[in-house]
Amino acid sequence: MKLGSTLKVSMVADWVAERPDGMMDSMPAGSNHWRCVLRCSGRRMTVYYSMGPALDGPPTADDVLESLLSDAMVDEDFGSFCRDMGYDEDSRKAERTHNACLRIKAKLGTLLGRDDFAEIWNAAND
């Protein structure tokens, strides 16, 4: 599904040498990192997006939205999240990842508007 055009989301992506959030430190050499500003109905969301070295060119709004929606689909319960993702519940990295996913979910709801986000959420979980 082309979410970007369906939801009228535009995006500007600027290449960055590395991500300031440190979330993708394990990416292979030659990976590309982007600072992406998504806009929808006068709202905006800034995220960092990384692509492996085999992918050329900047990401599209659809690429970034699909990735963000995938991250947002995690279970809100930390224990369930760890079981679903194969993490140890005592892991600080798992906790940081879970919290990052929950922040993405909240920010997407704001960017897209609660009604559109709820519609996408329900469609993905059917």
N, C-alpha and C positions, 0 to 999 in steps of 0.2 A: 504494500500500500504506500502511496506517495503522500505521507503525512504532511510534509512541508507545504505542498501546494494545496492540499485539502484544507488544512488549518490556517492557510495564509501566513506561514512562518517564513521570514526571510533571514538570511544569515550572512555575516562577513567573517571570513577566516583569515587570520594573519599568522604566518609561520613564526615559531619561536624556537630558539636553540634547545631549550629544555623546559620542562614543566616546573613552575615554581611550587606546586603542591606536593611534589615528590611521590605522587601516586603510581607512576609508571617507571620506577627506577630499574625494573628488571627487563625493560624492552631491549630487543637486540640492537646492536650497533647499526647505525644508518636509519633508524626509525625517525619519523617526522612527527613533530608536535605542533599543535595549532591552538591559538587563542580564538575561540569562536564566540561571537555575539549574536544571539538569536533574538529576533523581534517578532512580536505578535500583538496586534490590537493596542499599540502604544506601550506595551510592556516589553521588558528585555531581560535576558539571562545570559551571563557570561560564564563559559566553561572552557576547560582545556580538554583537547581531544588528541589522541595519539594513534598513529598508524604505523604498521610494520614497514620495513624497508622495501618490500616488494610493491607497495602501493605508491603511485606517483600522483602528484597534484593535490590540491586542497580537497577536504571532505565537502560533501554537499549537506544541505540542511537535513535531508532525509537520512543520510548516514549518521549524523550526530543525534537526531531525534530518536532513531531506532536504538542506538546505543544507550541513550539516556533512559528511554522507556524500559529497556531490558534491565538496567540497574534499578529502576524504580519499582520493579515488580517483585522485589524481595519481601519475605515475611517480616512483619514489624516486630515479632518476638525474636529476640536474639538467639535463644536456644534453638528455635526452629530454623532460623537462618543458618546457624552453624551446622545443623544436621543436614539441611538441604544442600549446602555448599561444600561440605566435607571439612569444615574448620573445627579446630579445638575450641571449646568455649572459654578456655583460659588464655586464649591468644589475644594480645593487644592489637595485632594487625587485623584480626577478624573483627574486633570491636570498632576499629577505625574504619574498616571497609563497610561494615553494617551502618555506622553513623553517616558515612558519606552517601550511601544509597538512600537513606531516609531523608537527608538534606536535598538530594536530587529530586526525590518524589515531591517534596514540599515546593521546591522551586518550579518544577514542571507544572504543578497545579496552579501556581501563580501566573506563570508565563502563558499557559494555554487557556486559563480560565477554568474554574471548577467544573462547569457543565461539560465542556469539551474533554477535559481530562478524565472525568468520570465515565464518559461515553467510551473513550479509548480503553480505559482500565477495564470496564465491564466486557468489552469486545475481546480483549486479550485474555480474560479469565473465563470465558465461556467455553 
